[in-house]
């Protein structure tokens, strides 16, 4: 079963960290990623650029509308994700708890809906 581990945290804390603190955090993420790979659970992962680089798209009455940034103001922003393939939700939750950002943010765990069976040619 595939799960998306969505990493939410306050992106304003990172510029306040020292170079040594950021190196330590990135090292933790590298170790976590290596553990997922070693377990055969990693499907994909990416870090996202800050919300200041985002654009939100909506279509209303047939017209495309764009706005800078995310849709709503929140204290935590989506900063990245891991896509994993594990046996069950308990396994996904165990991996989510090991993500370094879980200590100061939150990790949303969502099962992936495999649409390849519903939409021909997708898979």
C-alpha angles and dihedrals in degrees: 000000000000122000131185114219105204113200114214121183142140102276092198091073095067099067088052093058121097120243089254092052092050091047090051092049094048089048089054090052091049091053091047091049091049090051091052090049092048090051091051090238101113116103098161145327139189140175115228126225115247120286089252086075095050128104123198118213125203130171115213123175089348094306125114114232122190130193131182117255133001124330099253136024112249136163090238127048132200103259104170147322147226121216109207137179113213139149099259149341093279090059091047091051091049091054092045091055089057095057107111093227091061087080094064104015136021137270118218112207114204128174112233115240107224103220095178091094093050100042115049115230095020098103 
